[in-house]
Amino acid sequence: CDKFGVLFIADEILDGFGKVGTLFACELYQIIPDILLMGKAISSGYFPLSAVIVKPEVYQAFLGPTNKEAFLHGQTYQGHPIGCAASLKNIEIIERKNLVENAREVGQYLGEKLKTLLNLTVVVNSTGKGLLRSVELKDKTTGKEIPYLTGVKIREKAYELGLICRFQVNSLVMSPPLILTKEEADQIVDILKKTLVEAEDSYF
């Protein structure tokens, strides 16, 4: 992007504020974006708030030499004081309780535990960073992908057993909170194993 003068935009709405074990995912790859998008986790979902951070040169381009040439953007609830207060407190708690470090440590533990599911007939891969994880499903005996409705039924069974996840692009995707413990990570894997073993008996 730097070589060809292209702005690098990092969408950190899903994985920002510690979810992948660093404050922002771009840190994992030593990338400094020109524009950084944030939302959801900036307030831990307690208040609808989002933000955009830009490099000084991008800000100056938006500002323009005169008001007529400025890139104007505003909305009624912009800079909402309650939202900003909630977000500041949220960030303070994340820092004080070392939740980014917890996400990195427990996330690595969860990732290792999820790999134990690879011996199941329907699990072909486990990927992710920190506490943003997925288990890829495929019928190993036939090499065929899991039908969407079958994936939905598997997800629903996991939900019945207490695990919130979603079925997307042949994978069960989960994003547990930053406060997850290793014991709770074990519960996640136990629920997934029970769900997938039952799926093997029912659908394959």
ROZA-714592 format. One record per residue (C-alpha): x, y, z; residue number from 1; residue in one letter. Coordinates in nm, 2 decimals. Layout:
<sites>
site xx:X | yy:Y | zz:Z | nuke:NUM | vovex:a .
...
</sites>
This chain:
<sites>
site xx:0.00 | yy:0.00 | zz:0.00 | nuke:1 | vovex:c .
site xx:0.28 | yy:0.24 | zz:0.09 | nuke:2 | vovex:d .
site xx:0.46 | yy:0.16 | zz:-0.24 | nuke:3 | vovex:k .
site xx:0.16 | yy:0.24 | zz:-0.46 | nuke:4 | vovex:f .
site xx:0.00 | yy:0.51 | zz:-0.25 | nuke:5 | vovex:g .
site xx:-0.30 | yy:0.30 | zz:-0.15 | nuke:6 | vovex:v .
site xx:-0.47 | yy:0.36 | zz:0.19 | nuke:7 | vovex:l .
site xx:-0.46 | yy:0.06 | zz:0.42 | nuke:8 | vovex:f .
site xx:-0.79 | yy:0.03 | zz:0.61 | nuke:9 | vovex:i .
site xx:-0.80 | yy:-0.21 | zz:0.90 | nuke:10 | vovex:a .
site xx:-1.15 | yy:-0.33 | zz:1.00 | nuke:11 | vovex:d .
site xx:-1.11 | yy:-0.42 | zz:1.37 | nuke:12 | vovex:e .
site xx:-1.48 | yy:-0.40 | zz:1.45 | nuke:13 | vovex:i .
site xx:-1.50 | yy:-0.78 | zz:1.52 | nuke:14 | vovex:l .
site xx:-1.15 | yy:-0.84 | zz:1.66 | nuke:15 | vovex:d .
site xx:-1.05 | yy:-0.52 | zz:1.82 | nuke:16 | vovex:g .
site xx:-0.98 | yy:-0.45 | zz:2.19 | nuke:17 | vovex:f .
site xx:-0.81 | yy:-0.78 | zz:2.28 | nuke:18 | vovex:g .
site xx:-1.02 | yy:-1.05 | zz:2.12 | nuke:19 | vovex:k .
site xx:-0.72 | yy:-1.20 | zz:1.93 | nuke:20 | vovex:v .
site xx:-0.47 | yy:-1.16 | zz:2.22 | nuke:21 | vovex:g .
site xx:-0.34 | yy:-0.82 | zz:2.12 | nuke:22 | vovex:t .
site xx:-0.53 | yy:-0.49 | zz:2.15 | nuke:23 | vovex:l .
site xx:-0.58 | yy:-0.49 | zz:1.77 | nuke:24 | vovex:f .
site xx:-0.52 | yy:-0.77 | zz:1.52 | nuke:25 | vovex:a .
site xx:-0.30 | yy:-0.55 | zz:1.30 | nuke:26 | vovex:c .
site xx:-0.04 | yy:-0.56 | zz:1.58 | nuke:27 | vovex:e .
site xx:0.00 | yy:-0.93 | zz:1.51 | nuke:28 | vovex:l .
site xx:0.15 | yy:-0.85 | zz:1.17 | nuke:29 | vovex:y .
site xx:0.33 | yy:-0.52 | zz:1.26 | nuke:30 | vovex:q .
site xx:0.09 | yy:-0.33 | zz:1.04 | nuke:31 | vovex:i .
site xx:0.01 | yy:0.04 | zz:1.11 | nuke:32 | vovex:i .
site xx:-0.30 | yy:0.11 | zz:0.91 | nuke:33 | vovex:p .
site xx:-0.39 | yy:0.45 | zz:0.76 | nuke:34 | vovex:d .
site xx:-0.75 | yy:0.41 | zz:0.88 | nuke:35 | vovex:i .
site xx:-0.86 | yy:0.19 | zz:1.17 | nuke:36 | vovex:l .
site xx:-1.23 | yy:0.10 | zz:1.23 | nuke:37 | vovex:l .
site xx:-1.36 | yy:0.02 | zz:1.58 | nuke:38 | vovex:m .
site xx:-1.69 | yy:-0.07 | zz:1.72 | nuke:39 | vovex:g .
site xx:-1.88 | yy:-0.32 | zz:1.95 | nuke:40 | vovex:k .
site xx:-1.59 | yy:-0.40 | zz:2.18 | nuke:41 | vovex:a .
site xx:-1.50 | yy:-0.04 | zz:2.24 | nuke:42 | vovex:i .
site xx:-1.78 | yy:-0.04 | zz:2.50 | nuke:43 | vovex:s .
site xx:-1.81 | yy:-0.42 | zz:2.53 | nuke:44 | vovex:s .
site xx:-2.15 | yy:-0.38 | zz:2.38 | nuke:45 | vovex:g .
site xx:-2.29 | yy:-0.19 | zz:2.67 | nuke:46 | vovex:y .
site xx:-2.36 | yy:0.11 | zz:2.45 | nuke:47 | vovex:f .
site xx:-2.38 | yy:0.14 | zz:2.07 | nuke:48 | vovex:p .
site xx:-2.06 | yy:0.32 | zz:1.98 | nuke:49 | vovex:l .
site xx:-1.80 | yy:0.31 | zz:1.71 | nuke:50 | vovex:s .
site xx:-1.50 | yy:0.51 | zz:1.61 | nuke:51 | vovex:a .
site xx:-1.26 | yy:0.57 | zz:1.32 | nuke:52 | vovex:v .
site xx:-0.89 | yy:0.65 | zz:1.38 | nuke:53 | vovex:i .
site xx:-0.69 | yy:0.80 | zz:1.09 | nuke:54 | vovex:v .
site xx:-0.33 | yy:0.90 | zz:1.04 | nuke:55 | vovex:k .
site xx:-0.25 | yy:1.28 | zz:1.06 | nuke:56 | vovex:p .
site xx:-0.21 | yy:1.30 | zz:0.68 | nuke:57 | vovex:e .
site xx:-0.55 | yy:1.14 | zz:0.62 | nuke:58 | vovex:v .
site xx:-0.71 | yy:1.38 | zz:0.88 | nuke:59 | vovex:y .
site xx:-0.55 | yy:1.67 | zz:0.70 | nuke:60 | vovex:q .
site xx:-0.69 | yy:1.55 | zz:0.36 | nuke:61 | vovex:a .
site xx:-1.04 | yy:1.52 | zz:0.52 | nuke:62 | vovex:f .
site xx:-1.01 | yy:1.86 | zz:0.68 | nuke:63 | vovex:l .
site xx:-0.93 | yy:2.04 | zz:0.35 | nuke:64 | vovex:g .
site xx:-0.80 | yy:2.39 | zz:0.32 | nuke:65 | vovex:p .
site xx:-1.15 | yy:2.55 | zz:0.35 | nuke:66 | vovex:t .
site xx:-1.49 | yy:2.44 | zz:0.48 | nuke:67 | vovex:n .
site xx:-1.62 | yy:2.40 | zz:0.13 | nuke:68 | vovex:k .
site xx:-1.35 | yy:2.14 | zz:0.06 | nuke:69 | vovex:e .
site xx:-1.37 | yy:1.96 | zz:0.39 | nuke:70 | vovex:a .
site xx:-1.50 | yy:1.60 | zz:0.40 | nuke:71 | vovex:f .
site xx:-1.78 | yy:1.66 | zz:0.65 | nuke:72 | vovex:l .
site xx:-1.94 | yy:1.38 | zz:0.85 | nuke:73 | vovex:h .
site xx:-2.16 | yy:1.41 | zz:1.14 | nuke:74 | vovex:g .
site xx:-2.47 | yy:1.26 | zz:1.31 | nuke:75 | vovex:q .
site xx:-2.72 | yy:1.34 | zz:1.58 | nuke:76 | vovex:t .
site xx:-2.57 | yy:1.12 | zz:1.85 | nuke:77 | vovex:y .
site xx:-2.20 | yy:1.18 | zz:1.76 | nuke:78 | vovex:q .
site xx:-1.98 | yy:1.20 | zz:2.07 | nuke:79 | vovex:g .
site xx:-2.26 | yy:1.08 | zz:2.30 | nuke:80 | vovex:h .
site xx:-2.13 | yy:1.15 | zz:2.66 | nuke:81 | vovex:p .
site xx:-2.28 | yy:0.83 | zz:2.81 | nuke:82 | vovex:i .
site xx:-2.14 | yy:0.62 | zz:2.53 | nuke:83 | vovex:g .
site xx:-1.79 | yy:0.78 | zz:2.57 | nuke:84 | vovex:c .
site xx:-1.80 | yy:0.74 | zz:2.95 | nuke:85 | vovex:a .
site xx:-1.90 | yy:0.37 | zz:2.91 | nuke:86 | vovex:a .
site xx:-1.62 | yy:0.31 | zz:2.67 | nuke:87 | vovex:s .
site xx:-1.36 | yy:0.48 | zz:2.88 | nuke:88 | vovex:l .
site xx:-1.46 | yy:0.27 | zz:3.18 | nuke:89 | vovex:k .
site xx:-1.46 | yy:-0.04 | zz:2.96 | nuke:90 | vovex:n .
site xx:-1.10 | yy:0.03 | zz:2.84 | nuke:91 | vovex:i .
site xx:-0.99 | yy:0.10 | zz:3.19 | nuke:92 | vovex:e .
site xx:-1.12 | yy:-0.24 | zz:3.31 | nuke:93 | vovex:i .
site xx:-0.96 | yy:-0.42 | zz:3.01 | nuke:94 | vovex:i .
site xx:-0.62 | yy:-0.26 | zz:3.11 | nuke:95 | vovex:e .
site xx:-0.66 | yy:-0.30 | zz:3.49 | nuke:96 | vovex:r .
site xx:-0.76 | yy:-0.66 | zz:3.48 | nuke:97 | vovex:k .
site xx:-0.51 | yy:-0.75 | zz:3.20 | nuke:98 | vovex:n .
site xx:-0.78 | yy:-0.89 | zz:2.98 | nuke:99 | vovex:l .
site xx:-0.58 | yy:-0.87 | zz:2.66 | nuke:100 | vovex:v .
site xx:-0.31 | yy:-1.09 | zz:2.82 | nuke:101 | vovex:e .
site xx:-0.59 | yy:-1.33 | zz:2.94 | nuke:102 | vovex:n .
site xx:-0.73 | yy:-1.35 | zz:2.59 | nuke:103 | vovex:a .
site xx:-0.39 | yy:-1.44 | zz:2.46 | nuke:104 | vovex:r .
site xx:-0.31 | yy:-1.70 | zz:2.73 | nuke:105 | vovex:e .
site xx:-0.65 | yy:-1.86 | zz:2.75 | nuke:106 | vovex:v .
site xx:-0.70 | yy:-1.83 | zz:2.37 | nuke:107 | vovex:g .
site xx:-0.38 | yy:-2.02 | zz:2.31 | nuke:108 | vovex:q .
site xx:-0.50 | yy:-2.29 | zz:2.55 | nuke:109 | vovex:y .
site xx:-0.84 | yy:-2.30 | zz:2.38 | nuke:110 | vovex:l .
site xx:-0.67 | yy:-2.34 | zz:2.04 | nuke:111 | vovex:g .
site xx:-0.46 | yy:-2.63 | zz:2.16 | nuke:112 | vovex:e .
site xx:-0.77 | yy:-2.80 | zz:2.31 | nuke:113 | vovex:k .
site xx:-0.97 | yy:-2.75 | zz:1.99 | nuke:114 | vovex:l .
site xx:-0.71 | yy:-2.94 | zz:1.80 | nuke:115 | vovex:k .
site xx:-0.80 | yy:-3.25 | zz:2.00 | nuke:116 | vovex:t .
site xx:-1.12 | yy:-3.26 | zz:1.80 | nuke:117 | vovex:l .
site xx:-0.93 | yy:-3.33 | zz:1.47 | nuke:118 | vovex:l .
site xx:-0.97 | yy:-3.70 | zz:1.53 | nuke:119 | vovex:n .
site xx:-1.34 | yy:-3.67 | zz:1.48 | nuke:120 | vovex:l .
site xx:-1.49 | yy:-3.77 | zz:1.14 | nuke:121 | vovex:t .
site xx:-1.63 | yy:-3.43 | zz:1.07 | nuke:122 | vovex:v .
site xx:-1.35 | yy:-3.20 | zz:1.19 | nuke:123 | vovex:v .
site xx:-1.07 | yy:-3.11 | zz:0.93 | nuke:124 | vovex:v .
site xx:-0.92 | yy:-2.80 | zz:1.08 | nuke:125 | vovex:n .
site xx:-0.91 | yy:-2.56 | zz:1.38 | nuke:126 | vovex:s .
site xx:-0.80 | yy:-2.20 | zz:1.33 | nuke:127 | vovex:t .
site xx:-0.80 | yy:-1.87 | zz:1.49 | nuke:128 | vovex:g .
site xx:-0.61 | yy:-1.62 | zz:1.71 | nuke:129 | vovex:k .
site xx:-0.67 | yy:-1.55 | zz:2.08 | nuke:130 | vovex:g .
site xx:-1.04 | yy:-1.60 | zz:2.16 | nuke:131 | vovex:l .
site xx:-1.16 | yy:-1.57 | zz:1.80 | nuke:132 | vovex:l .
site xx:-1.18 | yy:-1.94 | zz:1.70 | nuke:133 | vovex:r .
site xx:-1.33 | yy:-2.17 | zz:1.45 | nuke:134 | vovex:s .
site xx:-1.36 | yy:-2.54 | zz:1.38 | nuke:135 | vovex:v .
site xx:-1.39 | yy:-2.64 | zz:1.02 | nuke:136 | vovex:e .
site xx:-1.63 | yy:-2.92 | zz:0.94 | nuke:137 | vovex:l .
site xx:-1.62 | yy:-3.17 | zz:0.65 | nuke:138 | vovex:k .
site xx:-1.71 | yy:-3.53 | zz:0.60 | nuke:139 | vovex:d .
site xx:-1.37 | yy:-3.70 | zz:0.60 | nuke:140 | vovex:k .
site xx:-1.51 | yy:-4.02 | zz:0.46 | nuke:141 | vovex:t .
site xx:-1.65 | yy:-3.86 | zz:0.14 | nuke:142 | vovex:t .
site xx:-1.46 | yy:-3.53 | zz:0.13 | nuke:143 | vovex:g .
site xx:-1.79 | yy:-3.35 | zz:0.10 | nuke:144 | vovex:k .
site xx:-1.87 | yy:-3.02 | zz:0.27 | nuke:145 | vovex:e .
site xx:-2.13 | yy:-3.02 | zz:0.55 | nuke:146 | vovex:i .
site xx:-2.47 | yy:-2.92 | zz:0.41 | nuke:147 | vovex:p .
site xx:-2.58 | yy:-2.58 | zz:0.55 | nuke:148 | vovex:y .
site xx:-2.89 | yy:-2.71 | zz:0.72 | nuke:149 | vovex:l .
site xx:-2.69 | yy:-2.98 | zz:0.89 | nuke:150 | vovex:t .
site xx:-2.44 | yy:-2.72 | zz:1.01 | nuke:151 | vovex:g .
site xx:-2.73 | yy:-2.52 | zz:1.15 | nuke:152 | vovex:v .
site xx:-2.86 | yy:-2.83 | zz:1.34 | nuke:153 | vovex:k .
site xx:-2.51 | yy:-2.89 | zz:1.48 | nuke:154 | vovex:i .
site xx:-2.50 | yy:-2.52 | zz:1.59 | nuke:155 | vovex:r .
site xx:-2.84 | yy:-2.55 | zz:1.75 | nuke:156 | vovex:e .
site xx:-2.74 | yy:-2.86 | zz:1.95 | nuke:157 | vovex:k .
site xx:-2.43 | yy:-2.68 | zz:2.08 | nuke:158 | vovex:a .
site xx:-2.66 | yy:-2.39 | zz:2.18 | nuke:159 | vovex:y .
site xx:-2.89 | yy:-2.64 | zz:2.37 | nuke:160 | vovex:e .
site xx:-2.58 | yy:-2.76 | zz:2.56 | nuke:161 | vovex:l .
site xx:-2.48 | yy:-2.40 | zz:2.65 | nuke:162 | vovex:g .
site xx:-2.24 | yy:-2.29 | zz:2.38 | nuke:163 | vovex:l .
site xx:-2.31 | yy:-1.98 | zz:2.17 | nuke:164 | vovex:i .
site xx:-2.15 | yy:-2.02 | zz:1.82 | nuke:165 | vovex:c .
site xx:-2.25 | yy:-1.98 | zz:1.46 | nuke:166 | vovex:r .
site xx:-2.22 | yy:-2.19 | zz:1.15 | nuke:167 | vovex:f .
site xx:-2.05 | yy:-2.00 | zz:0.87 | nuke:168 | vovex:q .
site xx:-1.85 | yy:-2.11 | zz:0.56 | nuke:169 | vovex:v .
site xx:-1.84 | yy:-2.48 | zz:0.68 | nuke:170 | vovex:n .
site xx:-1.71 | yy:-2.38 | zz:1.02 | nuke:171 | vovex:s .
site xx:-1.84 | yy:-2.34 | zz:1.37 | nuke:172 | vovex:l .
site xx:-1.72 | yy:-2.00 | zz:1.48 | nuke:173 | vovex:v .
site xx:-1.70 | yy:-1.89 | zz:1.84 | nuke:174 | vovex:m .
site xx:-1.59 | yy:-1.57 | zz:2.01 | nuke:175 | vovex:s .
site xx:-1.60 | yy:-1.61 | zz:2.39 | nuke:176 | vovex:p .
site xx:-1.55 | yy:-1.31 | zz:2.62 | nuke:177 | vovex:p .
site xx:-1.21 | yy:-1.17 | zz:2.73 | nuke:178 | vovex:l .
site xx:-1.27 | yy:-1.30 | zz:3.08 | nuke:179 | vovex:i .
site xx:-1.29 | yy:-1.67 | zz:2.97 | nuke:180 | vovex:l .
site xx:-1.11 | yy:-1.91 | zz:3.21 | nuke:181 | vovex:t .
site xx:-0.93 | yy:-2.23 | zz:3.12 | nuke:182 | vovex:k .
site xx:-1.20 | yy:-2.42 | zz:3.29 | nuke:183 | vovex:e .
site xx:-1.46 | yy:-2.26 | zz:3.07 | nuke:184 | vovex:e .
site xx:-1.24 | yy:-2.33 | zz:2.77 | nuke:185 | vovex:a .
site xx:-1.26 | yy:-2.69 | zz:2.86 | nuke:186 | vovex:d .
site xx:-1.64 | yy:-2.67 | zz:2.88 | nuke:187 | vovex:q .
site xx:-1.64 | yy:-2.53 | zz:2.53 | nuke:188 | vovex:i .
site xx:-1.44 | yy:-2.82 | zz:2.39 | nuke:189 | vovex:v .
site xx:-1.65 | yy:-3.07 | zz:2.59 | nuke:190 | vovex:d .
site xx:-1.97 | yy:-2.93 | zz:2.44 | nuke:191 | vovex:i .
site xx:-1.83 | yy:-2.92 | zz:2.09 | nuke:192 | vovex:l .
site xx:-1.71 | yy:-3.28 | zz:2.12 | nuke:193 | vovex:k .
site xx:-2.04 | yy:-3.41 | zz:2.25 | nuke:194 | vovex:k .
site xx:-2.22 | yy:-3.22 | zz:1.98 | nuke:195 | vovex:t .
site xx:-2.00 | yy:-3.34 | zz:1.70 | nuke:196 | vovex:l .
site xx:-2.00 | yy:-3.70 | zz:1.81 | nuke:197 | vovex:v .
site xx:-2.38 | yy:-3.69 | zz:1.81 | nuke:198 | vovex:e .
site xx:-2.37 | yy:-3.53 | zz:1.47 | nuke:199 | vovex:a .
site xx:-2.15 | yy:-3.82 | zz:1.34 | nuke:200 | vovex:e .
site xx:-2.40 | yy:-4.07 | zz:1.46 | nuke:201 | vovex:d .
site xx:-2.70 | yy:-3.88 | zz:1.33 | nuke:202 | vovex:s .
site xx:-2.59 | yy:-3.73 | zz:0.99 | nuke:203 | vovex:y .
site xx:-2.29 | yy:-3.93 | zz:0.87 | nuke:204 | vovex:f .
</sites>
